[in-house]
Amino acid sequence: MDRVPFLATTAALAYDGIGTLPVCVALDNVRSMYNVGAFFRTSDAVGLERIYLGGITAKPPKKEITKTALGADETVPWTHTWDLSEAVAGLHRTGYEIAAVETSQRAVDLFDWVPRFPVCVLFGHEVDGVDARLLGLADTFVRIPMLGKKHSLNVATAGGVVLYELLRKYRTLVSANR
C-alpha cells in the first residue's frame, strides 16, 4: 500500500514545472474517428496545447471519438478547419517548429531529432500521408524507427510514440534549465 502514494508523488515531482507541453498536433484528413479519439486521449495524457483537425478529420461530438477519448475530447482544446495550411502557417509565423511525421528518406530518426519547442506535429491520412501543401510548410521531417517487416504504424499509435518522446525531451530540457 505504501508504494502507490510514493509512486504518485515521485511522478508528480518529476513533471513539476512542465505545465502544458508546448506542442500542438495537426491531423490532416485522418479518416478514423477512433484514431481521432485516441489522439485526444494521448494529448490529454501528455498535456498537449491543442489539436488542429483538418479536412475530413471528424470533430467532436461524435460517439466514436468520445468512446476512445474517454472524455479527453472535452479537456483538450481543439480547432477544426477544412484547410490546415493557414493554421499551420500561422503557428510557424509565431515561432513553432513544424514537424511532419512521414516515412521518407529525408526524415530524421525520432530519437535523433532535437525539437525546437514549441512544436506543431503534422500527422496525415492513414493511407496517403500528409498533404503536399502541408509538407511544404514543414521545417523538419521525422520518422519513427521501424525494425520489422512493416514500414509504418497506425496513425494514432505513431502519435502516441511521437508525443511521449516529445514529453521526454521537453522534461529533459526543463530539468536542465533549473
C-alpha positions in Angstrom: 0.0 0.0 0.0 2.9 2.4 0.6 4.1 2.1 -3.0 1.1 3.7 -4.7 1.3 7.1 -2.9 5.1 7.1 -3.2 5.0 6.4 -7.0 2.3 9.1 -7.5 4.3 11.6 -5.5 7.5 10.8 -7.4 5.7 11.1 -10.7 4.2 14.4 -9.8 7.7 15.7 -8.7 9.3 14.5 -11.9 6.9 16.5 -14.1 6.5 19.5 -11.8 7.1 22.7 -13.7 6.2 21.4 -17.1 2.6 22.6 -17.1 1.4 22.4 -20.7 3.6 20.6 -23.2 4.4 23.3 -25.8 3.3 21.0 -28.6 0.3 21.1 -31.0 -0.9 18.3 -33.2 -2.4 18.8 -36.7 -4.4 15.9 -38.1 -4.7 16.2 -41.8 -7.7 14.2 -43.2 -7.5 11.4 -40.6 -10.4 9.1 -41.6 -10.9 7.0 -38.5 -12.9 8.6 -35.7 -11.4 6.0 -33.3 -7.9 7.3 -34.3 -9.1 10.9 -33.6 -10.3 9.8 -30.2 -7.0 8.1 -29.5 -5.2 11.3 -30.3 -7.4 13.2 -27.9 -6.7 10.7 -25.1 -3.0 10.7 -25.6 -3.0 14.5 -26.0 -4.7 14.8 -22.6 -2.2 12.4 -21.1 0.9 14.5 -22.2 -0.7 17.9 -21.5 -0.7 19.0 -25.1 -1.6 22.6 -26.0 -4.1 22.0 -28.8 -5.2 19.6 -31.6 -6.0 21.0 -35.1 -8.4 18.9 -37.0 -8.2 19.4 -40.8 -10.3 18.4 -43.8 -12.3 15.3 -43.4 -11.0 14.6 -39.9 -14.0 14.2 -37.7 -14.6 16.6 -34.8 -16.4 16.1 -31.5 -19.0 15.4 -30.5 -19.1 12.0 -32.2 -19.7 8.8 -30.2 -16.8 7.0 -31.9 -14.4 9.8 -30.8 -15.8 10.0 -27.3 -15.6 6.2 -26.9 -11.9 6.1 -27.5 -11.1 9.5 -25.9 -12.8 8.7 -22.6 -13.7 12.3 -22.1 -10.5 13.8 -23.3 -12.4 15.3 -26.2 -13.8 17.7 -23.6 -10.4 18.5 -21.9 -8.1 19.1 -24.8 -8.5 22.3 -26.8 -9.2 21.8 -30.5 -9.9 23.7 -33.6 -11.4 22.4 -36.9 -10.7 23.9 -40.3 -11.1 22.5 -43.8 -7.7 23.7 -44.8 -4.9 23.3 -42.2 -2.4 25.3 -44.3 -3.4 28.7 -42.9 -3.4 27.4 -39.2 0.0 25.7 -39.6 1.5 28.7 -41.4 0.2 30.9 -38.5 1.9 28.7 -36.0 5.1 28.8 -38.0 5.0 32.7 -38.0 4.7 32.7 -34.2 7.8 30.5 -33.8 6.6 26.9 -33.9 8.8 24.3 -35.5 6.6 22.4 -38.0 7.5 18.7 -38.0 5.8 16.3 -40.4 5.8 12.7 -39.3 6.5 10.9 -42.6 8.2 7.7 -43.7 10.8 9.2 -46.1 14.5 9.2 -46.8 14.9 12.9 -45.9 13.3 12.3 -42.4 15.4 12.4 -39.2 15.1 9.5 -36.8 12.6 10.4 -34.0 15.3 9.6 -31.3 17.9 11.8 -33.0 15.6 14.7 -33.6 16.3 17.8 -31.4 13.0 19.7 -31.5 12.9 23.5 -31.1 9.9 24.0 -28.8 7.2 25.0 -29.4 6.4 22.3 -32.0 3.5 21.6 -34.2 3.5 17.9 -35.3 1.7 17.0 -38.6 0.0 13.6 -39.0 -1.7 12.7 -42.2 -4.3 10.5 -43.8 -3.8 6.8 -42.9 -3.0 5.8 -46.5 -2.0 9.0 -48.3 0.0 10.7 -45.5 0.3 14.4 -45.1 -0.9 16.6 -47.9 1.9 18.1 -50.1 0.9 21.7 -49.3 1.4 21.0 -45.6 4.7 19.2 -46.3 5.9 22.4 -48.0 5.4 24.2 -44.6 7.4 21.6 -42.7 10.8 22.6 -41.1 11.6 19.0 -40.2 10.6 15.5 -41.3 10.6 12.9 -38.6 10.4 9.1 -38.9 9.8 6.5 -36.3 12.4 3.7 -36.4 10.9 0.6 -37.9 12.8 -2.7 -37.4 10.2 -5.2 -38.6 8.8 -6.0 -42.0 6.2 -3.3 -41.9 7.3 0.3 -42.6 4.5 2.2 -40.8 2.4 2.3 -37.7 -1.3 3.1 -37.2 -1.5 6.9 -37.1 -2.8 7.0 -33.6 -0.1 4.6 -32.4 2.5 6.8 -34.2 1.1 9.8 -32.4 1.5 8.2 -29.1 5.1 7.3 -29.8 6.0 10.8 -31.0 4.1 12.7 -28.3 5.7 10.7 -25.5 9.1 11.2 -27.0 8.4 14.9 -27.1 7.3 14.9 -23.5 10.5 13.0 -22.6 12.7 15.5 -24.5 10.9 18.5 -23.0 11.1 17.2 -19.5 14.9 16.8 -20.0 15.1 20.4 -21.3 13.1 21.8 -18.4 15.2 19.8 -15.9 18.5 21.0 -17.4 17.3 24.7 -17.2 16.5 24.5 -13.5 
